[in-house]
Amino acid sequence: MSLKAVLFDMDGVIVDTEPLHRKAYFKTFDQLEVAVSEELYTSFTGASTKRVFETIINHFDLSGTHEEMSVLKRAHFKDYFYNDEEFDLITGVRKLIEHYYENGITLILASSATMTTINMVFEKFGLEKYFSGKISGANLNESKPHPEIFLKAAEMAGQPIENCMVIEDSTNGILAAHRAGIFCAAYKSFHTHNQDYSLANIIVSDYAELEVGKISKFF
């Protein structure tokens, strides 16, 4: 048995778009002339854009629809995505992706993000050639922590689950990999807060720890 495929989550593993979403939301809140507290914003963690604006409309008794507000937010997000100088790949991940590619490891992107966002990231950072496939959780029946996305990713890679590894950074993603029966490496960065890594097979803070020579002992 050996490592043949790596299934990457995207947000928090390849890029960190949360700061961009935050800036886009708060710019939209300013336009709507509402003062959203840190406590209220934190309560939106993991919520869809639709749910965020439905909550805002009810909380502040606003006229307007969540669709209209989502259009504003998406426009701001796109602007920050292409123009924010601080937005870049997570440290060490390009080197790791290139390392796997050069070693003949099949790479699949398995993210809860929309395919539009996935394609924006791949185009901006030139990642397309390294990956054999991409799956958006937005197009699936179930979302993480359900294992569907990783089982489909392993199938897309053409490998049995025992030859696959998932790289994740969130409680739900790690649980999804665990439920799929796939070896899971949890990436813990200084940005990461309040996530449960107890079901991960290995926890790393430096992607060099996941190079083939160091990880092969598990396969």
Residue frames relative to the residue before (quaternion, step in Angstrom):
aa qw qx qy qz dx dy dz
M 1.0000 0.0000 0.0000 0.0000 0.00 0.00 0.00
S 0.0883 0.7964 -0.5948 0.0648 3.58 -0.95 0.80
L 0.6062 -0.5568 0.4246 0.3771 3.54 -1.29 0.35
K 0.0531 -0.8269 0.5595 -0.0216 3.56 -0.67 1.17
A 0.8107 0.1104 -0.0331 0.5740 3.60 1.14 -0.60
V 0.1425 -0.7596 0.6287 0.0865 3.55 -1.12 0.75
L 0.2017 -0.7824 0.5864 0.0580 3.53 -0.84 1.14
F 0.1621 -0.8332 0.5274 0.0362 3.55 -0.32 1.31
D 0.3216 -0.6223 0.6731 0.2372 3.50 -1.19 0.73
M 0.4095 -0.7325 0.4771 0.2610 3.63 -1.14 0.28
D 0.7756 0.3472 -0.2098 0.4836 3.58 0.49 -1.16
G 0.7873 0.2254 -0.2057 0.5358 3.56 -0.64 1.16
V 0.7108 0.3787 -0.2363 0.5437 3.58 1.32 -0.21
I 0.7768 0.2351 -0.1241 0.5709 3.60 0.88 -0.96
V 0.7752 -0.0139 0.0222 0.6312 3.57 1.01 -0.87
D 0.2753 -0.7165 0.6035 0.2160 3.55 -1.30 0.24
T 0.0845 -0.8357 0.5423 0.0193 3.58 -0.14 1.29
E 0.4205 0.7359 -0.4604 0.2640 3.61 1.22 -0.19
P 0.6542 0.4988 -0.3458 0.4512 3.68 0.85 -0.77
L 0.6387 0.5177 -0.3283 0.4650 3.61 1.09 -0.68
H 0.6350 0.5151 -0.3251 0.4750 3.58 1.00 -0.85
R 0.6380 0.5389 -0.3230 0.4453 3.56 0.95 -0.87
K 0.6703 0.4914 -0.2972 0.4699 3.59 0.86 -0.98
A 0.6626 0.5143 -0.3018 0.4532 3.58 0.97 -0.90
Y 0.6442 0.5113 -0.3205 0.4700 3.59 0.98 -0.82
F 0.7160 0.4605 -0.2796 0.4440 3.60 0.76 -1.00
K 0.5981 0.5293 -0.3675 0.4765 3.60 1.13 -0.52
T 0.6439 0.5058 -0.3083 0.4842 3.58 1.08 -0.78
F 0.6304 0.5261 -0.3359 0.4615 3.61 0.97 -0.82
D 0.6237 0.5351 -0.3323 0.4629 3.60 1.05 -0.79
Q 0.6515 0.5137 -0.3114 0.4632 3.58 0.97 -0.87
L 0.6948 0.4570 -0.2594 0.4911 3.56 1.09 -0.78
E 0.3534 -0.7716 0.4504 0.2774 3.56 1.41 -0.13
V 0.4851 0.6076 -0.4768 0.4101 3.55 0.87 1.06
A 0.3170 -0.7392 0.5672 0.1772 3.56 -1.10 0.78
V 0.0960 -0.8123 0.5752 0.0102 3.57 -0.19 1.32
S 0.3649 -0.7486 0.5163 0.1996 3.58 -0.69 1.12
E 0.6461 -0.4976 0.4045 0.4140 3.56 -1.30 0.33
E 0.6328 0.5523 -0.3243 0.4351 3.55 1.00 -0.87
L 0.6746 0.4791 -0.2902 0.4808 3.57 0.92 -0.92
Y 0.6583 0.5088 -0.3195 0.4535 3.60 0.91 -0.88
T 0.6398 0.5332 -0.3225 0.4498 3.60 0.97 -0.85
S 0.6281 0.5519 -0.3340 0.4351 3.58 1.09 -0.69
F 0.6252 0.5529 -0.3306 0.4406 3.60 1.26 -0.30
T 0.3847 0.7481 -0.4767 0.2551 3.62 1.24 -0.13
G 0.8307 0.1716 -0.1580 0.5054 3.56 -0.76 1.10
A 0.5614 0.6135 -0.3870 0.3983 3.59 1.26 -0.12
S 0.5314 -0.6097 0.4780 0.3426 3.57 -1.18 0.55
T 0.6454 -0.5108 0.3961 0.4070 3.57 -1.26 0.43
K 0.6084 0.5656 -0.3368 0.4433 3.57 1.04 -0.84
R 0.6989 0.4722 -0.2799 0.4585 3.56 0.83 -0.99
V 0.5999 0.5644 -0.3576 0.4401 3.60 1.03 -0.77
F 0.7502 0.4092 -0.2382 0.4614 3.58 0.72 -1.04
E 0.5653 0.5545 -0.3912 0.4689 3.61 1.15 -0.43
T 0.6488 0.5113 -0.3026 0.4755 3.57 1.03 -0.85
I 0.6491 0.5221 -0.3069 0.4603 3.58 0.96 -0.92
I 0.6406 0.5326 -0.3168 0.4534 3.59 0.95 -0.93
N 0.6968 0.4631 -0.2690 0.4772 3.59 0.91 -0.93
H 0.6723 0.5314 -0.2939 0.4233 3.56 0.90 -0.99
F 0.7962 0.2799 -0.1269 0.5211 3.58 0.94 -0.93
D 0.3967 -0.7478 0.4506 0.2835 3.57 1.34 0.18
L 0.2320 0.8066 -0.5017 0.2096 3.56 0.84 1.07
S 0.3710 -0.6327 0.6094 0.3009 3.51 -1.29 0.39
G 0.5695 0.5655 -0.4326 0.4107 3.60 -1.18 0.28
T 0.4043 -0.7253 0.5149 0.2133 3.55 -1.26 0.45
H 0.6137 -0.5424 0.4127 0.3985 3.55 -1.25 0.39
E 0.5881 0.5761 -0.3720 0.4288 3.61 1.13 -0.58
E 0.6642 0.5058 -0.3032 0.4594 3.59 0.91 -0.93
M 0.6759 0.4933 -0.2873 0.4661 3.57 0.96 -0.90
S 0.6273 0.5440 -0.3277 0.4507 3.58 1.07 -0.75
V 0.6094 0.5489 -0.3433 0.4577 3.58 1.09 -0.73
L 0.6417 0.5156 -0.3140 0.4732 3.60 0.98 -0.87
K 0.6818 0.5028 -0.2878 0.4466 3.55 0.84 -1.03
R 0.6528 0.5216 -0.3172 0.4485 3.60 0.94 -0.89
A 0.6377 0.5288 -0.3239 0.4569 3.58 1.01 -0.81
H 0.6581 0.4933 -0.3062 0.4794 3.59 0.98 -0.84
F 0.6326 0.5372 -0.3330 0.4476 3.59 0.98 -0.87
K 0.6602 0.5132 -0.3061 0.4550 3.57 0.91 -0.95
D 0.6316 0.5351 -0.3225 0.4591 3.57 1.02 -0.83
Y 0.6819 0.4662 -0.2870 0.4851 3.60 0.88 -0.92
F 0.6054 0.5864 -0.3487 0.4099 3.58 1.01 -0.85
Y 0.7752 0.3579 -0.1845 0.4868 3.57 0.85 -0.96
N 0.7953 0.3602 -0.1555 0.4622 3.60 1.10 -0.57
D 0.5585 0.5994 -0.4056 0.4052 3.61 1.20 -0.27
E 0.3779 -0.7744 0.4657 0.2016 3.58 -0.49 1.21
E 0.6399 0.5395 -0.3301 0.4365 3.60 1.18 -0.44
F 0.5908 0.6013 -0.3626 0.3973 3.59 1.22 -0.38
D 0.2079 0.7697 -0.5724 0.1917 3.58 -0.62 1.15
L 0.6594 -0.4501 0.3928 0.4563 3.56 -1.31 0.02
I 0.5582 -0.5813 0.4662 0.3650 3.57 -1.19 0.56
T 0.6275 -0.5953 0.3635 0.3460 3.56 -0.98 0.96
G 0.8426 0.2102 -0.1750 0.4640 3.56 -0.89 1.03
V 0.5719 0.6397 -0.3925 0.3311 3.60 1.15 -0.37
R 0.6126 0.5354 -0.3716 0.4472 3.64 1.01 -0.64
K 0.6435 0.5233 -0.3172 0.4598 3.58 0.95 -0.88
L 0.6572 0.5081 -0.3077 0.4639 3.60 0.99 -0.85
I 0.6411 0.5207 -0.3165 0.4665 3.59 0.96 -0.90
E 0.6650 0.4921 -0.2973 0.4767 3.60 0.91 -0.92
H 0.6226 0.5535 -0.3226 0.4494 3.59 1.05 -0.82
Y 0.6680 0.4817 -0.3009 0.4808 3.60 0.88 -0.92
Y 0.6450 0.5417 -0.3108 0.4405 3.56 0.93 -0.97
E 0.6860 0.4847 -0.2733 0.4689 3.58 0.93 -0.94
N 0.7047 0.4349 -0.2527 0.5004 3.58 1.21 -0.52
G 0.5681 -0.6598 0.3544 0.3410 3.57 1.25 0.38
I 0.4072 0.6915 -0.4882 0.3430 3.58 1.21 0.49
T 0.3887 -0.7062 0.5416 0.2385 3.59 -0.93 0.92
L 0.1542 -0.8015 0.5747 0.0589 3.59 -0.83 1.02
I 0.0390 -0.7744 0.6313 -0.0115 3.54 -0.97 1.00
L 0.2909 -0.7263 0.5968 0.1778 3.57 -1.01 0.87
A 0.0078 0.7961 -0.6025 0.0561 3.59 -0.73 1.10
S 0.1690 0.8286 -0.4971 0.1944 3.54 0.17 1.35
S 0.4940 -0.6447 0.4994 0.3016 3.55 -1.20 0.58
A 0.5033 0.6635 -0.4170 0.3641 3.59 1.26 -0.28
T 0.5801 -0.5542 0.4476 0.3950 3.57 -1.25 0.33
M 0.6080 -0.5586 0.4081 0.3897 3.58 -1.18 0.48
T 0.5685 0.5860 -0.3792 0.4355 3.60 1.14 -0.58
T 0.6882 0.4659 -0.2771 0.4823 3.60 0.88 -0.97
I 0.6155 0.5448 -0.3395 0.4573 3.59 1.00 -0.84
N 0.6940 0.4766 -0.2792 0.4619 3.59 0.84 -0.97
M 0.5990 0.5527 -0.3538 0.4588 3.60 1.10 -0.67
V 0.6665 0.4966 -0.2941 0.4719 3.59 0.94 -0.94
F 0.6769 0.5014 -0.2973 0.4494 3.59 0.86 -0.97
E 0.6692 0.4930 -0.3000 0.4682 3.57 0.99 -0.82
K 0.6653 0.5229 -0.3094 0.4338 3.59 0.86 -0.96
F 0.8091 0.2923 -0.1250 0.4942 3.58 0.90 -0.94
G 0.4727 -0.7249 0.4141 0.2821 3.60 1.27 0.26
L 0.3372 0.7815 -0.4616 0.2500 3.59 0.94 0.90
E 0.4376 0.7591 -0.4252 0.2270 3.57 1.25 -0.44
K 0.7049 0.5105 -0.2930 0.3959 3.59 0.76 -1.01
Y 0.6558 0.5441 -0.3132 0.4192 3.59 1.15 -0.52
F 0.7385 0.4321 -0.2095 0.4732 3.59 1.14 -0.64
S 0.3856 -0.7320 0.5231 0.2047 3.55 -0.99 0.92
G 0.8161 -0.0264 0.0331 0.5764 3.58 1.18 -0.42
K 0.1800 -0.7596 0.6170 0.0997 3.54 -1.32 0.42
I 0.0642 -0.7780 0.6244 0.0277 3.56 -1.01 0.86
S 0.1858 -0.7573 0.6170 0.1059 3.56 -0.98 0.94
G 0.4602 -0.6913 0.4926 0.2600 3.54 -0.83 1.02
A 0.5571 0.6199 -0.3817 0.3996 3.57 1.22 -0.49
N 0.7083 0.4435 -0.2514 0.4882 3.59 1.22 -0.49
L 0.6136 0.5643 -0.3421 0.4335 3.60 1.28 0.05
N 0.6076 -0.5640 0.4188 0.3706 3.56 -1.29 0.33
E 0.7918 0.2242 -0.0906 0.5609 3.56 1.04 -0.84
S 0.2477 -0.7585 0.5791 0.1673 3.58 -1.17 0.52
K 0.6639 -0.4675 0.3829 0.4405 3.57 -1.28 0.36
P 0.5323 -0.0803 -0.8426 -0.0165 1.72 -2.06 1.45
H 0.3665 0.6924 -0.5310 0.3229 3.63 1.16 0.35
P 0.4747 -0.7257 0.4234 0.2622 3.63 -0.90 0.86
E 0.3573 0.7868 -0.4662 0.1894 3.63 1.24 -0.21
I 0.6867 0.5158 -0.3101 0.4078 3.60 0.75 -1.02
F 0.7146 0.4427 -0.2680 0.4706 3.61 0.94 -0.82
L 0.5983 0.5352 -0.3622 0.4737 3.59 1.13 -0.56
K 0.6564 0.4908 -0.3032 0.4861 3.59 1.03 -0.79
A 0.6337 0.5363 -0.3279 0.4509 3.58 1.05 -0.77
A 0.6415 0.5084 -0.3184 0.4782 3.60 1.01 -0.82
E 0.6334 0.5250 -0.3120 0.4752 3.56 1.06 -0.84
M 0.6484 0.5174 -0.3057 0.4674 3.58 1.00 -0.87
A 0.6618 0.4979 -0.2923 0.4782 3.58 1.10 -0.74
G 0.3759 -0.7446 0.4699 0.2891 3.58 1.26 -0.39
Q 0.5942 0.5671 -0.3505 0.4500 3.56 1.19 0.61
P 0.5031 -0.6041 0.5061 0.3547 3.60 -1.13 0.56
I 0.6420 -0.5762 0.3381 0.3762 3.59 -1.07 0.69
E 0.6370 0.5477 -0.3463 0.4175 3.62 1.06 -0.63
N 0.6730 0.4519 -0.2974 0.5044 3.61 1.27 -0.19
C 0.6289 0.5412 -0.3187 0.4582 3.58 1.31 0.15
M 0.1135 -0.7484 0.6456 0.1013 3.53 -1.34 0.40
V 0.2561 -0.7355 0.6096 0.1474 3.55 -1.08 0.84
I 0.1373 -0.7364 0.6507 0.1241 3.58 -1.14 0.68
E 0.0531 0.8106 -0.5687 0.1295 3.55 -0.56 1.26
D 0.2146 -0.7813 0.5662 0.1517 3.57 -1.25 0.27
S 0.7187 0.4483 -0.2493 0.4695 3.61 1.22 -0.18
T 0.6649 -0.5031 0.3849 0.3958 3.54 -1.26 0.51
N 0.7062 0.4737 -0.2725 0.4501 3.58 0.78 -1.03
G 0.6561 0.5124 -0.3093 0.4597 3.58 1.01 -0.78
I 0.6458 0.5114 -0.3086 0.4756 3.57 1.00 -0.86
L 0.6489 0.5091 -0.3083 0.4740 3.58 1.00 -0.84
A 0.6287 0.5330 -0.3307 0.4596 3.61 1.02 -0.78
A 0.6553 0.4983 -0.3071 0.4775 3.60 0.96 -0.87
H 0.6354 0.5362 -0.3149 0.4578 3.58 1.00 -0.89
R 0.6833 0.4820 -0.2794 0.4718 3.58 0.93 -0.94
A 0.6480 0.4976 -0.3139 0.4837 3.58 1.18 -0.54
G 0.4327 -0.7120 0.4470 0.3256 3.58 1.27 -0.29
I 0.5117 0.6444 -0.4071 0.3964 3.57 1.22 0.54
F 0.5554 -0.6028 0.4626 0.3378 3.58 -1.02 0.87
C 0.0902 -0.8286 0.5525 0.0083 3.58 -0.78 1.03
A 0.1714 -0.7412 0.6432 0.0866 3.52 -0.95 1.02
A 0.2118 -0.7743 0.5858 0.1113 3.57 -0.73 1.07
Y 0.2136 -0.7579 0.6041 0.1227 3.56 -0.88 1.00
K 0.0880 -0.8018 0.5910 -0.0039 3.53 -0.65 1.18
S 0.0520 -0.8049 0.5912 0.0008 3.57 -0.49 1.19
F 0.6447 -0.5141 0.3757 0.4230 3.57 -1.25 0.14
H 0.5734 0.5694 -0.3818 0.4485 3.60 1.31 -0.17
T 0.6324 0.5987 -0.3220 0.3714 3.57 1.15 -0.69
H 0.0302 0.7944 -0.6047 0.0491 3.55 -0.89 0.99
N 0.8760 0.1394 -0.0819 0.4544 3.54 -1.27 0.57
Q 0.4773 0.6299 -0.4780 0.3834 3.59 0.96 0.84
D 0.3536 -0.7369 0.5449 0.1871 3.56 -1.13 0.75
Y 0.1394 -0.8257 0.5456 0.0336 3.58 -0.50 1.23
S 0.3742 0.7927 -0.4427 0.1889 3.59 1.29 -0.04
L 0.7191 0.4313 -0.2616 0.4780 3.63 1.09 -0.56
A 0.4828 0.6493 -0.4483 0.3799 3.60 1.26 0.05
N 0.4794 -0.6692 0.4887 0.2888 3.58 -1.15 0.63
I 0.7761 0.0084 0.0141 0.6304 3.55 1.20 -0.60
I 0.1817 -0.7656 0.6086 0.1022 3.59 -1.12 0.72
V 0.0058 0.8057 -0.5915 0.0314 3.59 -0.82 1.00
S 0.2258 -0.7492 0.6029 0.1556 3.54 -1.27 0.47
D 0.7153 0.3099 -0.2043 0.5920 3.55 1.38 0.00
Y 0.4388 -0.7390 0.4459 0.2501 3.58 -0.60 1.13
A 0.5197 0.6314 -0.4221 0.3914 3.62 1.18 -0.35
E 0.5989 0.5841 -0.3469 0.4240 3.60 1.21 -0.55
L 0.7022 0.4553 -0.2633 0.4799 3.60 1.24 -0.34
E 0.3742 0.7153 -0.5066 0.3028 3.60 1.20 0.31
V 0.7038 -0.5227 0.2879 0.3853 3.55 -1.15 0.76
G 0.6649 0.5322 -0.3071 0.4248 3.60 0.87 -0.92
K 0.7229 0.4319 -0.2403 0.4829 3.57 1.08 -0.70
I 0.7275 0.4397 -0.2385 0.4697 3.58 1.08 -0.69
S 0.5404 0.6787 -0.3894 0.3094 3.61 1.17 -0.54
K 0.5682 0.6124 -0.3863 0.3910 3.62 1.15 -0.49
F 0.6528 0.5140 -0.3144 0.4591 3.59 1.22 -0.40
F 0.7366 0.4118 -0.2117 0.4929 3.60 1.26 -0.29
